[in-house]
Every structure is written in C-alpha cells, then in structure tokens.
C-alpha cells in the first residue's frame, strides 16, 4: 500500500443530549485495493497509536470525502484517520486536528401549567 497522506478538517455542530455530531472531511485514497478508514480520537497531538481510541470504521466511499459521526458528549481531544487496504494493512496516521464535543446538553423537564 502506498503511503497515505490525508488532510483532515473537523467541524462540530449542535447535537443530541448524549452525543455530538461531528463532520470529518478528508482527501480520499484512490488506490484500487482500499477497504476502509479508521477514525481515532487521541488525548495528545500528534495521534500516538498507543493512546488512540477508535471512533469509527468507515468503508471506502464510492465517491465523496466526508463522513458524519456521533461521538460521546463531552469527548474532546484530537482526531486523526488511517486507511486500510483489503489485506488489512493500515497506513500511518493523518494530520491531527483538535475537536471538542461539548455541545450544549439538550434541555429537559419542559412542561406547561394551565391556570
């Protein structure tokens, strides 16, 4: 497998109470034997394999270069991605981007009283 070079950007938006919705954008690998991408979070930058937590495995898309993931509310740190081929060879990690999934908690307990 060729060396994977990925530019990764991260955007956070409003989310449900227990998850934050994050959108990842990257430069898709065009090799014919691509299988999937491994998205990781890490408490340090750059992502260090021993400290990475797998967020999701995303199949190689037929087209497009974005994926939307729900991550646990309050999770923060750095994100990176690797690519895997059909033989499960994993590339090195991409660049690392900071993220903060601290979107506001959805208000609860809404009610109404009639007089």
N, C-alpha and C positions, 0 to 999 in steps of 0.2 A: 504494500500500500504506500502511495506517495505521502509525503509529509503534508499534513492538513494545516492550512492557515485560515483562521476564521476571525472575522471582526464581529464582535458581539456587542449589541446595544440592549439596554433594558429600560422598559417603561412600566411604571406601576399605575394602576387606576383603582377606583373605588371597588370594594369587594364585599362579599357576604361576611357574616359575623366571624366565622371560623377559618376563613381562607382569604388570601389576597390574590387578585387576578394580575398576573404578570405577562407581558408580551415580549418574547425573545425574537430578535431578528439576527440573521447571520448570512454569511456567504456560503451558499450550498456547495457541497463537494460534488463534482460531476463525474467522478470515476464510476465505471460501469458495475463494479462489484460492491458498491456501497449498500450497507444494510440499515444502519440507524445512527442516531446521535444520542449521546449520554449527556444529560444536563445535570450539573452538580452545583451545590452550594458549598461554600467554604468560609470558615471564620477568619481566614487570613488571605492576603494577596501577596504574590500570585497564588492561585489554587495549588495546593500541595496534595498529591494523591492520598497520602496517609490521613489527611484531615477532611477530605471531601465527603459530602453526603449526597447520594443520588436523589435528585428531584424527580426525574422522569427519563424514560427511554422513548424516543420519538422515531418512528420509521422514516426512512429516506423518503421525502416527499417527491411526488411525480413532478411537481412544479411549485414555485413559491419558496420563500425563505423566511417564514415566520411560524411560530407556534405559541399558543396561549396556554399557560399553565396556572393552576390554582396551587398556591403554596400555603403552608400553615400561617395563620395570622401571627404577626409579631416576629416572624423569621427575618433576620437581617444578616448581612454579610456580603459575600462576593459570589458571583456566578461565573461559571465557565462551561465549556462544552467540548466533548471529544467526538470523534467519528469512529464507527466500527464497520469493517467490511464483512463479507459473507463468511469468512473464516474466523470471525470474532477477534481479529487483530484490532487493537484500539490505538488511535493516534495519541499524540501528546495533547496537552490542554491548549485551548484557545487563549486569547487575551482574557483578562479578568475584569468584570465590571461590578461596581457596588450596587446593592439593592437594599430596600427597606420595605418590608411588607407590613408596615404599621398603619395601614389604612384605618380610618375610624371604625370602631365597633358599631354595628347596626343597633340603633336604639330599641329598647324593649319596654314592655309594660304599658304600651299605649292603651288608653281607654277613654270612655266618654261617660259623663253622668248627665242624666236628664233631671230637670227641676220640676 
